[in-house]
Amino acid sequence: MASPTAVRPPRSGARVQVQKFGTFLSSMVMPNIGAFIAWGLITALFIQVGWLPKLGIGDSPDSWVARIGGWDADGGGIVGPMITYLLPILIGYTGGKMIHGTRGGVVGAIATMGVVAGTSIPMFMGAMMMGPLGGWTMKRIDALWAGRIRPGFEMLVDNFSAGIWGGVLATFGFFVMSPIVTFVSDRLGDGVDFLVSNDLLPLTSLIIEPAKILFLNNAINHGILTPLGTNEAAESGKSVLFLLEANPGPGLGLLLAFSVFGRGMAKASAPGAAIIQFLGGIHEVYFPYVLMKPRLILAVIAGGMTGVFVNVVFDVGLRAPAAPGSVFAVYAQTASGSYVGVTLSMLASAAVTFAIAGLLLRTDRSEDGDLAAATSAMEDLKGKASIASTLVGSGAGTGSVSSIVFACDAGMGSSAMGASVLRRKLADAGFGEVKVVNRAIGSLTDTVDLVVTHRDLTARARERTPSAVHVSVEDFLASPRYDEIVELVRSSASVRVPVGAGVGAGVGAGGSAGGADHLLGLGCVVLDGTARTRDDAIVEAGRLLVAAGVAGDGYVASMLEREQSVSTAMGRGLAIPHGTEAGKGAILRSGISFVRYTDPISWNGKEVEFVVGVAGQGNEHLAMLGRIGQVFLDEDAVARLRAATTPEQVRDVLTV
């Protein structure tokens, strides 16, 4: 069995909720950072105090530079409209799309326009509220008549419902949300002004630096600092708030201290981590070093406070958010006249952190911490794998691994396909004797070495198998965690099988699924699906199964219910919706359906071209799912599916 030290403890509920909230905010802002950068560069070039006017070509308000910069009274420039309309609407669209695909994004953008038009300040906070609200409410409204619209009227109902509801939300945003958000924004701005006017801004590092280590900073950074900083930059051309979290100096100082005063793996890995952190902007690489020796948080707090103090003294700032927080990104957004102060703040924060961390390391009489375990704990805080693990060589554990279970809610769809892919990877690496099976989470027992689940199901799986090593994945077909599992098995003391060993016994080993043709009837193959949303696609695939006599009417509802818990998007353009464990009672026999979409469907943020509906009794369908998993790892096979013109050609690719 795996070493108990490799088992990660469950995360606390309150912290997880804050992390999820921060991640959600970050997911609305980060995809649009390019637009923020574009706005920042245009601002730097074309406003009156920008770079080009200093060349003498923008002195007149009638010049083309003046109009681009937005100086004219008629509002014909770019800078003002971009920050007033473009950036908030992009955020609102992204927030709606995250919840309900393109349709939710459109309604979210309409709703955002209402709150934008109702105020005179850039409405980023309003966009972060109205965008998701638009997507969520539209999703609930669509669910009211899902599967009940007569053929031929879908587009009419979809367009009018989105338009009507978008208009309602825009009106609500204009009259109700706009005054509320403006009030909240003003009060937060007053709080920042108080800190600045009383020279207290450096104290924010007492919150921000520990929050970074615990991955709680996104809620502060993207929920408060980015909106307030952007408002300030719109008025004065720069904001120091963009530097509170992005300064790479404290992380650099800490890693340099480990490079000089550290020991063992920490000392060896610190130089590479410093390069990644300072030049690449991936701050998380230094978090395990703090988690390994928690008192070093004092060093990064002191360094952060020093950097903020220097920024305030020199009155510097950035024009727009620096993401990621690398030295290059910081300089790219540094306002004109702020380069000296920004440089000194990074150097001073690094120097102070280095000095304090070096002193703490030199006087540390305790045994060396386990950097690999700290990295594992850091990844658990984050909820997914980190680049830090590649620096320290951390794995899921060091005990014997001879049995692996890939678990999902029902145990017949995503887990079957993931198990097939992982089984093949292990076999190719020479570990075909390792047993890999798929099961429903409800049937797990604490008798296996390693459990693989979607990250949203890991907590449930851990409750049933507390002594196993748990690995979380998001992409079922091509997750990088599979390679980590192979390396873990390779280092396992008890698994020593010859290279070239065949695929282990069991259904779905990835070999030919010939003879499973009856599972995919030609009537269950659709080459031009009509659905435009995730739920409609599930209904379309499910109805094919019902029409073929594979399942009863209630199975479609079970498939929709299953999707609410964990996404069945596998990656590589494939989704395999299936029912819940309770929905198996509606299955009459094993079978699958196949629907291809010319225009990819947004499936919880992933683009899906192919939807394979699954209904399985026993293990009969698993071999075919294993074959499908291998098909979608083969670009040539996927190309044949895209080019297929008949159901027979599709079945030939999937079953031969």
C-alpha positions as a printed NumPy array, in Angstrom:
array([[  0.   ,   0.   ,   0.   ],
       [  1.034,   3.601,  -0.503],
       [  2.844,   5.408,   2.197],
       [  0.426,   7.193,   4.531],
       [  2.568,  10.336,   4.297],
       [  1.62 ,  10.579,   0.65 ],
       [ -2.045,  11.016,   1.473],
       [ -3.087,  14.647,   1.276],
       [ -5.484,  15.807,   3.97 ],
       [ -8.849,  17.216,   2.968],
       [ -8.876,  20.932,   2.452],
       [-10.852,  23.082,   4.866],
       [-14.231,  24.129,   3.578],
       [-13.885,  27.885,   4.198],
       [-10.534,  28.143,   2.439],
       [-11.724,  26.051,  -0.48 ],
       [-14.72 ,  28.336,  -0.944],
       [-12.51 ,  31.429,  -0.966],
       [-10.161,  29.729,  -3.416],
       [-13.036,  28.81 ,  -5.699],
       [-14.364,  32.351,  -5.559],
       [-10.941,  33.782,  -6.345],
       [-10.385,  31.294,  -9.149],
       [-13.763,  32.209, -10.62 ],
       [-12.868,  35.904, -10.584],
       [ -9.472,  35.15 , -12.054],
       [-11.052,  33.063, -14.812],
       [-13.059,  36.098, -15.906],
       [-10.076,  38.46 , -15.921],
       [ -7.123,  36.356, -17.091],
       [ -8.467,  35.403, -20.565],
       [ -8.846,  39.133, -21.24 ],
       [ -5.428,  40.266, -20.002],
       [ -4.416,  40.799, -23.635],
       [ -7.092,  43.487, -23.902],
       [ -5.793,  45.154, -20.723],
       [ -2.284,  45.108, -22.172],
       [ -3.526,  46.623, -25.442],
       [ -5.296,  49.38 , -23.509],
       [ -2.184,  50.012, -21.434],
       [  0.053,  50.275, -24.498],
       [ -2.348,  52.595, -26.333],
       [ -2.554,  54.734, -23.214],
       [  1.23 ,  54.897, -22.95 ],
       [  1.61 ,  55.863, -26.604],
       [ -1.156,  58.332, -27.262],
       [ -2.286,  60.233, -24.186],
       [ -0.946,  63.777, -23.705],
       [  1.833,  62.665, -21.368],
       [  2.558,  59.519, -23.379],
       [  5.531,  58.59 , -25.518],
       [  4.551,  59.782, -29.008],
       [  3.345,  63.272, -28.064],
       [  6.826,  63.938, -26.652],
       [  8.13 ,  63.545, -30.214],
       [  6.179,  66.64 , -31.226],
       [  3.491,  64.939, -33.3  ],
       [  0.657,  65.083, -30.805],
       [  0.71 ,  68.619, -29.47 ],
       [ -2.465,  69.648, -31.287],
       [ -5.848,  68.338, -30.125],
       [ -6.734,  67.996, -33.821],
       [ -3.896,  65.581, -34.59 ],
       [ -4.502,  61.902, -35.301],
       [ -2.582,  61.054, -32.142],
       [ -4.946,  63.193, -30.119],
       [ -8.009,  61.45 , -31.517],
       [ -6.575,  57.982, -30.841],
       [ -5.711,  59.054, -27.333],
       [ -9.234,  60.229, -26.696],
       [ -8.492,  63.851, -25.881],
       [-11.183,  65.43 , -28.052],
       [-14.366,  66.571, -26.378],
       [-16.531,  64.562, -28.779],
       [-15.163,  61.288, -27.404],
       [-13.735,  60.077, -30.689],
       [-10.642,  58.462, -29.227],
       [ -9.85 ,  54.895, -28.233],
       [ -8.553,  55.01 , -24.667],
       [-11.785,  56.129, -22.991],
       [-14.205,  53.81 , -24.849],
       [-11.892,  50.818, -24.323],
       [-11.857,  51.104, -20.546],
       [-15.492,  52.191, -20.302],
       [-17.068,  49.655, -22.632],
       [-14.687,  47.078, -24.153],
       [-12.945,  45.753, -21.032],
       [-16.034,  45.431, -18.783],
       [-18.11 ,  43.849, -21.561],
       [-15.333,  41.334, -22.3  ],
       [-15.267,  40.387, -18.617],
       [-19.058,  40.124, -18.498],
       [-19.113,  37.959, -21.627],
       [-16.41 ,  35.674, -20.249],
       [-18.237,  35.304, -16.929],
       [-21.487,  34.348, -18.65 ],
       [-19.742,  31.973, -21.038],
       [-18.055,  30.132, -18.175],
       [-21.476,  29.184, -16.849],
       [-23.616,  28.685, -19.962],
       [-21.383,  28.7  , -23.026],
       [-21.673,  31.261, -25.799],
       [-25.345,  31.772, -25.087],
       [-24.615,  32.656, -21.475],
       [-21.774,  34.91 , -22.617],
       [-24.062,  36.915, -24.901],
       [-26.671,  37.428, -22.177],
       [-23.895,  38.27 , -19.7  ],
       [-22.547,  40.932, -22.067],
       [-26.019,  42.447, -22.505],
       [-26.517,  42.521, -18.749],
       [-23.091,  44.11 , -18.28 ],
       [-23.948,  46.868, -20.734],
       [-26.759,  47.965, -18.431],
       [-24.516,  48.422, -15.409],
       [-21.814,  50.07 , -17.564],
       [-24.248,  52.65 , -18.955],
       [-25.559,  53.497, -15.507],
       [-22.331,  54.948, -14.112],
       [-19.443,  57.222, -15.016],
       [-16.661,  54.956, -13.713],
       [-15.21 ,  51.819, -15.369],
       [-17.562,  49.095, -14.168],
       [-15.324,  46.059, -13.655],
       [-16.956,  44.956, -10.425],
       [-20.356,  45.292, -12.046],
       [-19.186,  43.161, -14.967],
       [-17.971,  40.453, -12.584],
       [-21.469,  40.371, -11.08 ],
       [-23.754,  40.848, -14.066],
       [-21.854,  38.552, -16.466],
       [-22.137,  35.396, -14.337],
       [-25.66 ,  36.4  , -13.295],
       [-26.677,  36.58 , -16.943],
       [-25.189,  33.181, -17.745],
       [-26.605,  31.485, -14.654],
       [-30.148,  32.81 , -15.006],
       [-30.225,  32.082, -18.749],
       [-29.145,  28.531, -18.021],
       [-31.985,  28.113, -15.549],
       [-34.501,  29.573, -17.973],
       [-33.338,  27.284, -20.792],
       [-33.758,  24.303, -18.471],
       [-37.458,  25.082, -18.1  ],
       [-38.231,  24.034, -21.672],
       [-35.25 ,  21.8  , -22.447],
       [-36.435,  18.986, -24.741],
       [-39.987,  20.405, -25.001],
       [-39.682,  22.696, -28.018],
       [-41.12 ,  21.426, -31.267],
       [-38.554,  20.817, -34.026],
       [-38.066,  23.889, -36.183],
       [-38.809,  26.385, -33.406],
       [-35.58 ,  26.002, -31.412],
       [-33.797,  28.987, -32.952],
       [-36.85 ,  31.216, -32.6  ],
       [-37.258,  30.385, -28.911],
       [-33.532,  30.614, -28.187],
       [-33.074,  34.001, -29.819],
       [-36.152,  35.648, -28.353],
       [-35.64 ,  34.258, -24.847],
       [-32.021,  35.455, -24.803],
       [-33.009,  38.858, -26.16 ],
       [-35.9  ,  39.384, -23.78 ],
       [-34.045,  38.199, -20.707],
       [-30.918,  40.134, -21.674],
       [-33.017,  43.288, -21.925],
       [-34.522,  42.649, -18.502],
       [-31.075,  42.173, -16.923],
       [-29.666,  45.245, -18.67 ],
       [-32.499,  47.319, -17.231],
       [-31.924,  45.792, -13.803],
       [-28.226,  46.567, -14.073],
       [-28.863,  50.173, -15.092],
       [-31.365,  51.089, -12.375],
       [-30.456,  48.761,  -9.495],
       [-26.958,  47.286,  -9.692],
       [-25.161,  50.335, -11.064],
       [-25.825,  52.557,  -8.003],
       [-24.99 ,  49.692,  -5.641],
       [-21.703,  48.803,  -7.317],
       [-20.762,  52.479,  -7.626],
       [-21.315,  52.912,  -3.886],
       [-19.22 ,  49.837,  -3.035],
       [-16.463,  50.914,  -5.42 ],
       [-16.388,  54.395,  -3.916],
       [-16.12 ,  53.022,  -0.383],
       [-13.291,  50.661,  -1.342],
       [-11.575,  53.542,  -3.076],
       [-11.939,  55.615,   0.084],
       [-10.301,  52.782,   2.009],
       [ -7.332,  52.749,  -0.356],
       [ -7.087,  56.547,  -0.185],
       [ -7.032,  56.317,   3.612],
       [ -4.172,  53.814,   3.511],
       [ -2.22 ,  55.947,   1.052],
       [ -2.788,  59.276,   2.811],
       [ -1.782,  57.753,   6.164],
       [  1.253,  55.913,   4.75 ],
       [ -0.298,  52.559,   5.647],
       [ -0.351,  50.927,   2.217],
       [  2.706,  48.728,   2.988],
       [  0.606,  46.994,   5.651],
       [ -1.404,  45.314,   2.896],
       [  1.495,  42.872,   2.554],
       [  0.449,  41.387,   5.896],
       [ -2.599,  40.034,   4.059],
       [ -1.42 ,  39.661,   0.485],
       [  1.782,  37.65 ,   1.027],
       [  0.217,  34.916,   3.222],
       [ -2.81 ,  34.875,   0.905],
       [ -0.52 ,  34.118,  -2.037],
       [  0.941,  31.098,  -0.26 ],
       [ -2.567,  29.75 ,   0.407],
       [ -3.848,  30.6  ,  -3.106],
       [ -6.357,  33.022,  -1.653],
       [ -4.92 ,  36.048,  -3.436],
       [ -7.09 ,  35.855,  -6.552],
       [-10.153,  37.029,  -4.654],
       [ -8.204,  40.087,  -3.429],
       [ -6.243,  40.745,  -6.615],
       [ -8.964,  40.307,  -9.224],
       [-11.929,  41.131,  -7.035],
       [-10.598,  44.371,  -5.539],
       [ -7.132,  45.498,  -6.678],
       [ -7.599,  45.128, -10.437],
       [-10.928,  47.025, -10.597],
       [ -9.72 ,  49.799,  -8.259],
       [ -6.34 ,  49.993,  -9.95 ],
       [ -7.9  ,  50.259, -13.382],
       [-10.18 ,  53.074, -12.216],
       [ -7.192,  54.911, -10.769],
       [ -5.12 ,  54.357, -13.906],
       [ -7.928,  55.74 , -16.033],
       [ -7.782,  58.989, -14.057],
       [ -4.061,  59.413, -13.419],
       [ -2.425,  57.106, -15.977],
       [ -1.   ,  54.71 , -13.388],
       [ -1.795,  52.837, -10.176],
       [  0.405,  51.401,  -7.457],
       [ -2.298,  48.817,  -6.688],
       [ -1.181,  46.732,  -9.664],
       [  2.177,  46.24 ,  -7.907],
       [  0.926,  45.047,  -4.538],
       [  0.654,  41.398,  -5.592],
       [  2.648,  41.25 ,  -8.848],
       [  6.058,  42.347,  -7.487],
       [  8.435,  39.388,  -8.147],
       [ 11.039,  40.729,  -5.717],
       [ 10.039,  38.857,  -2.512],
       [  9.94 ,  35.495,  -4.265],
       [ 13.304,  36.14 ,  -5.902],
       [ 14.903,  37.08 ,  -2.579],
       [ 13.569,  33.949,  -0.882],
       [ 14.814,  31.609,  -3.602],
       [ 18.234,  33.303,  -3.686],
       [ 18.47 ,  32.77 ,   0.075],
       [ 17.811,  29.052,  -0.402],
       [ 20.401,  28.976,  -3.186],
       [ 23.039,  30.294,  -0.763],
       [ 21.964,  29.073,   2.667],
       [ 19.655,  26.167,   1.892],
       [ 20.465,  22.47 ,   2.045],
       [ 19.704,  19.361,   0.066],
       [ 16.986,  19.385,  -2.565],
       [ 15.848,  22.882,  -1.593],
       [ 19.276,  24.353,  -2.292],
       [ 19.671,  22.414,  -5.541],
       [ 16.281,  23.374,  -6.951],
       [ 16.184,  27.008,  -5.811],
       [ 18.28 ,  28.539,  -8.657],
       [ 16.024,  27.054, -11.34 ],
       [ 12.958,  28.106,  -9.414],
       [ 14.321,  31.67 ,  -9.153],
       [ 14.656,  31.913, -12.929],
       [ 11.121,  30.637, -13.474],
       [  9.702,  32.942, -10.812],
       [ 11.483,  36.18 , -11.713],
       [ 11.644,  35.877, -15.49 ],
       [  8.606,  33.693, -16.097],
       [  6.345,  35.253, -13.489],
       [  5.191,  31.918, -12.007],
       [  5.205,  32.913,  -8.343],
       [  3.869,  29.598,  -7.112],
       [  7.274,  27.938,  -7.491],
       [  8.445,  29.544,  -4.246],
       [  5.344,  28.648,  -2.213],
       [  6.579,  25.123,  -1.262],
       [  9.757,  26.624,   0.213],
       [  7.648,  28.701,   2.6  ],
       [  5.313,  25.793,   3.389],
       [  8.388,  23.683,   4.197],
       [  9.598,  26.285,   6.731],
       [  6.553,  28.396,   7.627],
       [  8.446,  31.058,   9.578],
       [  9.937,  32.229,   6.279],
       [  6.592,  33.924,   5.673],
       [  8.091,  36.739,   7.787],
       [ 10.763,  37.244,   5.151],
       [  8.367,  37.559,   2.217],
       [  6.028,  39.831,   4.213],
       [  8.938,  42.134,   5.06 ],
       [ 10.085,  42.098,   1.454],
       [  6.599,  42.853,   0.192],
       [  6.193,  45.745,   2.626],
       [  9.554,  47.142,   1.557],
       [  8.582,  47.031,  -2.111],
       [  5.27 ,  48.791,  -1.471],
       [  7.018,  51.429,   0.664],
       [  9.497,  52.214,  -2.127],
       [  6.667,  52.413,  -4.659],
       [  4.781,  54.894,  -2.465],
       [  7.873,  57.023,  -1.791],
       [  8.69 ,  57.295,  -5.492],
       [  5.001,  57.699,  -6.453],
       [  5.187,  54.988,  -9.139],
       [  2.669,  52.664, -10.679],
       [  1.67 ,  50.478, -13.611],
       [ -0.747,  51.411, -16.384],
       [ -2.532,  48.043, -16.323],
       [ -2.271,  44.65 , -14.543],
       [  0.998,  42.763, -14.983],
       [  0.144,  39.135, -15.67 ],
       [  1.969,  36.922, -15.12 ],
       [  4.003,  38.743, -12.483],
       [  7.373,  38.54 , -14.232],
       [  9.91 ,  41.335, -14.443],
       [  9.165,  41.638, -18.165],
       [  5.408,  41.986, -17.625],
       [  5.993,  44.554, -14.883],
       [  8.26 ,  46.675, -17.074],
       [  5.878,  46.38 , -20.033],
       [  3.135,  48.021, -17.969],
       [  5.298,  50.505, -16.034],
       [  4.061,  54.066, -16.449],
       [  6.31 ,  56.714, -17.941],
       [  8.53 ,  58.158, -15.231],
       [  8.089,  55.157, -12.909],
       [ 10.911,  52.915, -14.124],
       [ 13.446,  53.95 , -11.49 ],
       [ 11.016,  53.519,  -8.604],
       [  9.674,  50.198,  -9.885],
       [ 13.21 ,  48.876, -10.353],
       [ 14.25 ,  49.953,  -6.881],
       [ 11.119,  48.413,  -5.365],
       [ 11.891,  45.021,  -6.904],
       [ 15.554,  45.189,  -5.855],
       [ 14.766,  46.402,  -2.327],
       [ 12.059,  43.809,  -1.727],
       [ 14.368,  41.053,  -2.986],
       [ 17.247,  42.283,  -0.81 ],
       [ 15.168,  42.503,   2.385],
       [ 13.61 ,  39.085,   1.82 ],
       [ 17.051,  37.605,   1.073],
       [ 18.558,  39.075,   4.244],
       [ 15.804,  37.924,   6.578],
       [ 15.367,  34.509,   4.947],
       [ 19.133,  33.99 ,   4.967],
       [ 19.289,  34.8  ,   8.678],
       [ 16.41 ,  32.442,   9.443],
       [ 17.963,  29.632,   7.409],
       [ 21.411,  30.033,   8.945],
       [ 20.014,  29.99 ,  12.492],
       [ 17.61 ,  27.135,  11.791],
       [ 18.626,  24.137,  13.929],
       [ 15.705,  21.943,  12.899],
       [ 16.01 ,  19.102,  10.425],
       [ 15.627,  19.862,   6.739],
       [ 12.03 ,  19.989,   5.653],
       [ 10.59 ,  17.736,   2.995],
       [ 10.346,  19.956,  -0.096],
       [  8.569,  17.271,  -2.102],
       [  5.923,  16.914,   0.61 ],
       [  5.586,  20.691,   0.8  ],
       [  5.122,  20.838,  -2.965],
       [  2.479,  18.14 ,  -2.721],
       [  0.703,  20.136,  -0.004],
       [  0.947,  23.282,  -2.131],
       [ -0.626,  21.483,  -5.108],
       [ -3.427,  20.327,  -2.848],
       [ -4.027,  23.932,  -1.79 ],
       [ -4.105,  24.942,  -5.423],
       [ -6.285,  22.034,  -6.468],
       [ -4.129,  20.93 ,  -9.406],
       [ -0.601,  20.087, -10.487],
       [  2.072,  22.761, -10.414],
       [  5.272,  23.441, -12.311],
       [  6.972,  23.317,  -8.925],
       [  6.684,  19.528,  -8.952],
       [  8.97 ,  19.352, -11.985],
       [ 11.677,  21.195, -10.041],
       [ 11.631,  19.021,  -6.928],
       [ 10.579,  15.748,  -8.487],
       [  7.6  ,  15.362,  -6.216],
       [  5.256,  12.518,  -6.789],
       [  2.09 ,  11.215,  -5.294],
       [  3.925,   8.881,  -2.991],
       [  6.755,   6.387,  -2.673],
       [  5.035,   3.158,  -1.663],
       [  4.166,   0.133,  -3.76 ],
       [  1.587,   0.694,  -6.498],
       [  0.125,  -2.428,  -8.054],
       [ -3.585,  -1.581,  -8.23 ],
       [ -5.147,   1.597,  -9.618],
       [ -8.806,   2.55 ,  -9.741],
       [-10.14 ,   5.252, -12.034],
       [-13.385,   6.388, -10.42 ],
       [-16.248,   8.585, -11.546],
       [-19.812,   9.156, -10.424],
       [-21.388,   6.233, -12.286],
       [-18.297,   4.214, -13.169],
       [-19.226,   3.596, -16.791],
       [-18.231,   6.629, -18.874],
       [-15.339,   8.961, -18.143],
       [-13.706,   6.518, -15.745],
       [-13.801,   3.72 , -18.306],
       [-12.141,   5.843, -20.933],
       [ -9.575,   7.296, -18.543],
       [ -8.713,   3.827, -17.263],
       [ -8.178,   2.642, -20.831],
       [ -5.765,   5.474, -21.624],
       [ -3.85 ,   5.046, -18.368],
       [ -3.716,   1.27 , -18.822],
       [ -2.175,   1.682, -22.261],
       [  0.381,   4.205, -20.979],
       [  1.448,   1.823, -18.237],
       [  1.683,  -1.056, -20.691],
       [  3.794,   0.999, -23.107],
       [  6.122,   1.827, -20.227],
       [  6.488,  -1.85 , -19.397],
       [  4.1  ,  -2.067, -16.463],
       [  1.286,  -4.093, -17.965],
       [  0.905,  -6.128, -14.775],
       [ -0.402,  -3.143, -12.869],
       [ -4.138,  -3.606, -12.549],
       [ -6.18 ,  -0.594, -13.707],
       [ -9.954,  -0.776, -13.348],
       [-12.815,   1.706, -13.395],
       [-15.511,   1.914, -10.76 ],
       [-18.233,   4.16 ,  -9.427],
       [-17.154,   6.206,  -6.421],
       [-19.962,   4.653,  -4.416],
       [-18.418,   1.208,  -4.837],
       [-14.87 ,   2.122,  -3.786],
       [-13.286,   0.252,  -0.904],
       [-10.1  ,   1.136,   0.912],
       [ -8.112,  -1.723,  -0.606],
       [ -6.379,  -0.041,  -3.579],
       [ -3.072,   1.752,  -3.859],
       [ -3.972,   4.686,  -6.058],
       [ -7.256,   6.354,  -7.037],
       [ -7.634,   8.66 , -10.048],
       [-10.643,  10.965, -10.242],
       [-11.773,  14.223, -11.741],
       [-10.612,  16.984,  -9.402],
       [-14.207,  17.792,  -8.428],
       [-14.695,  14.215,  -7.185],
       [-11.417,  13.746,  -5.316],
       [-12.82 ,  14.758,  -1.929],
       [-15.583,  12.16 ,  -2.194],
       [-13.154,   9.471,  -3.298],
       [-10.776,  10.29 ,  -0.453],
       [-13.54 ,   9.733,   2.097],
       [-13.973,   6.163,   0.88 ],
       [-10.277,   5.372,   0.347],
       [ -8.334,   7.408,   2.933],
       [ -5.193,   5.263,   2.785],
       [ -4.788,   5.437,  -0.992],
       [ -2.814,   7.975,  -2.973],
       [ -5.209,  10.287,  -4.83 ],
       [ -4.5  ,  11.92 ,  -8.162],
       [ -6.824,  14.551,  -9.614],
       [ -7.194,  15.102, -13.365],
       [ -9.161,  17.427, -15.608],
       [ -8.339,  16.179, -19.118],
       [ -9.294,  12.496, -19.192],
       [ -7.636,  11.739, -22.523],
       [ -4.324,  13.523, -22.267],
       [ -3.749,  14.537, -18.658],
       [ -0.107,  15.206, -17.714],
       [ -0.866,  13.487, -14.417],
       [ -0.878,  10.131, -16.236],
       [  2.842,  10.513, -16.885],
       [  3.341,  11.276, -13.193],
       [  1.51 ,   8.049, -12.334],
       [  3.765,   6.093, -14.693],
       [  6.828,   7.564, -12.987],
       [  5.362,   6.749,  -9.58 ],
       [  4.842,   3.136, -10.636],
       [  8.357,   3.074, -12.058],
       [  9.767,   4.021,  -8.674],
       [  7.56 ,   1.532,  -6.84 ],
       [  9.698,  -1.044,  -5.052],
       [  7.377,  -3.99 ,  -5.656],
       [  6.541,  -3.469,  -9.344],
       [  9.336,  -4.882, -11.436],
       [  8.037,  -6.187, -14.753],
       [ 10.017,  -6.575, -18.001],
       [  9.871,  -3.753, -20.522],
       [  7.508,  -4.691, -23.309],
       [  5.025,  -6.542, -21.136],
       [  1.624,  -6.723, -22.722],
       [ -1.535,  -4.973, -21.728],
       [ -2.955,  -6.254, -18.507],
       [ -6.018,  -8.386, -18.474],
       [ -9.347,  -6.722, -18.319],
       [-11.956,  -5.204, -20.515],
       [-11.064,  -2.011, -22.298],
       [ -7.337,  -2.543, -22.491],
       [ -7.239,  -0.445, -25.563],
       [ -7.102,  -3.182, -28.141],
       [ -9.487,  -3.829, -30.94 ],
       [-13.115,  -3.539, -30.158],
       [-14.176,  -5.549, -33.108],
       [-17.288,  -7.511, -32.342],
       [-18.741,  -4.525, -30.492],
       [-20.416,  -3.209, -33.644],
       [-23.85 ,  -3.963, -32.216],
       [-23.269,  -1.373, -29.51 ],
       [-23.221,   1.423, -32.094],
       [-26.17 ,   1.067, -34.426],
       [-26.096,   3.068, -37.635],
       [-29.275,   4.807, -36.526],
       [-27.376,   6.136, -33.516],
       [-24.842,   8.02 , -35.656],
       [-25.547,  11.666, -36.524],
       [-22.988,  13.499, -38.649],
       [-24.442,  16.992, -38.366],
       [-25.768,  17.62 , -34.872],
       [-28.191,  20.49 , -34.369],
       [-27.558,  21.276, -30.691],
       [-25.784,  24.501, -29.809],
       [-25.414,  24.108, -26.053],
       [-24.035,  21.429, -23.769],
       [-27.392,  20.377, -22.371],
       [-29.022,  20.286, -25.803],
       [-26.19 ,  18.07 , -27.016],
       [-26.741,  15.698, -24.098],
       [-30.432,  15.535, -24.933],
       [-29.646,  14.923, -28.603],
       [-27.273,  12.045, -27.825],
       [-29.635,  10.634, -25.194],
       [-32.658,  10.64 , -27.469],
       [-30.742,   8.533, -29.968],
       [-30.232,   5.917, -27.25 ],
       [-33.91 ,   6.021, -26.338],
       [-35.003,   5.763, -29.981],
       [-32.732,   2.743, -30.457],
       [-34.281,   0.912, -27.513],
       [-31.093,   1.145, -25.473],
       [-32.697,   3.041, -22.597],
       [-36.023,   4.381, -21.399],
       [-37.138,   7.992, -21.469],
       [-35.936,   8.674, -17.933],
       [-32.318,   8.051, -18.9  ],
       [-31.964,  11.42 , -20.654],
       [-32.849,  13.22 , -17.432],
       [-30.276,  11.053, -15.648],
       [-27.635,  12.134, -18.173],
       [-28.43 ,  15.799, -17.552],
       [-28.283,  15.238, -13.795],
       [-24.903,  13.54 , -14.1  ],
       [-23.485,  16.562, -15.926],
       [-24.384,  18.862, -13.054],
       [-21.895,  17.146, -10.745],
       [-18.819,  16.679, -12.942],
       [-18.18 ,  17.532, -16.565],
       [-17.976,  14.621, -19.019],
       [-15.794,  16.592, -21.44 ],
       [-12.786,  14.348, -21.968],
       [-10.532,  16.756, -23.871],
       [ -9.427,  16.438, -27.501],
       [-12.873,  17.637, -28.641],
       [-14.723,  14.671, -27.106],
       [-17.498,  14.443, -24.51 ],
       [-19.114,  11.199, -23.314],
       [-22.289,  12.068, -21.38 ],
       [-23.895,   9.234, -19.457],
       [-26.335,   8.723, -16.619],
       [-25.907,   8.614, -12.873],
       [-25.584,   5.46 , -10.821],
       [-29.271,   5.756,  -9.934],
       [-30.146,   6.158, -13.615],
       [-28.834,   2.702, -14.538],
       [-32.281,   1.326, -13.866],
       [-33.488,   3.006, -17.073],
       [-30.917,   1.162, -19.21 ],
       [-32.424,  -1.686, -21.243],
       [-29.198,  -2.877, -22.88 ],
       [-25.675,  -1.565, -23.504],
       [-25.238,   0.871, -26.36 ],
       [-23.698,   4.159, -27.449],
       [-24.625,   7.021, -29.737],
       [-22.379,   9.311, -31.764],
       [-23.055,  12.926, -32.748],
       [-20.629,  15.133, -34.69 ],
       [-20.887,  18.934, -34.656],
       [-19.565,  21.166, -37.403],
       [-19.463,  24.127, -35.027],
       [-17.863,  23.053, -31.724],
       [-20.005,  23.354, -28.598],
       [-18.726,  25.088, -25.478],
       [-18.744,  22.38 , -22.807],
       [-17.88 ,  23.964, -19.48 ],
       [-15.187,  26.027, -21.189],
       [-13.924,  23.246, -23.472],
       [-14.729,  22.972, -27.167],
       [-16.461,  19.71 , -28.089],
       [-16.882,  18.414, -31.645],
       [-17.881,  14.834, -30.905],
       [-20.443,  13.634, -28.372],
       [-20.655,   9.937, -27.527],
       [-23.702,   9.066, -25.439],
       [-23.169,   6.022, -23.22 ],
       [-25.566,   3.546, -21.611],
       [-23.936,   0.439, -20.206],
       [-24.933,  -2.718, -18.383],
       [-22.142,  -4.717, -16.855],
       [-18.816,  -4.47 , -18.703],
       [-20.   ,  -5.054, -22.254],
       [-19.519,  -1.429, -23.369],
       [-16.113,  -0.887, -21.766],
       [-14.075,  -2.409, -24.579],
       [-15.607,   0.012, -27.043],
       [-14.984,   2.982, -24.754],
       [-11.383,   1.853, -24.51 ],
       [-11.175,   1.803, -28.289],
       [-12.728,   5.295, -28.498],
       [-10.162,   6.587, -26.006],
       [ -7.333,   5.348, -28.22 ],
       [ -8.997,   6.776, -31.325],
       [ -9.051,  10.272, -29.88 ],
       [ -5.37 ,  10.08 , -29.034],
       [ -4.693,   9.429, -32.733],
       [ -4.874,  12.613, -34.819],
       [ -5.259,  10.629, -38.051],
       [ -8.234,   8.718, -36.661],
       [ -9.871,  11.935, -35.479],
       [ -9.318,  13.416, -38.936],
       [-11.108,  10.396, -40.436],
       [-14.046,  11.015, -38.117],
       [-14.198,  14.647, -39.237],
       [-14.1  ,  13.609, -42.874],
       [-16.628,  10.744, -42.571],
       [-19.678,  11.115, -44.821],
       [-21.607,   7.989, -43.785],
       [-22.431,   6.3  , -40.459],
       [-20.612,   3.199, -41.704],
       [-17.35 ,   5.144, -41.961],
       [-17.745,   6.39 , -38.39 ],
       [-18.373,   2.894, -37.08 ],
       [-15.38 ,   1.569, -38.996],
       [-13.101,   4.084, -37.264],
       [-14.514,   3.422, -33.809],
       [-14.778,  -0.353, -33.888],
       [-11.982,  -1.681, -36.074]])
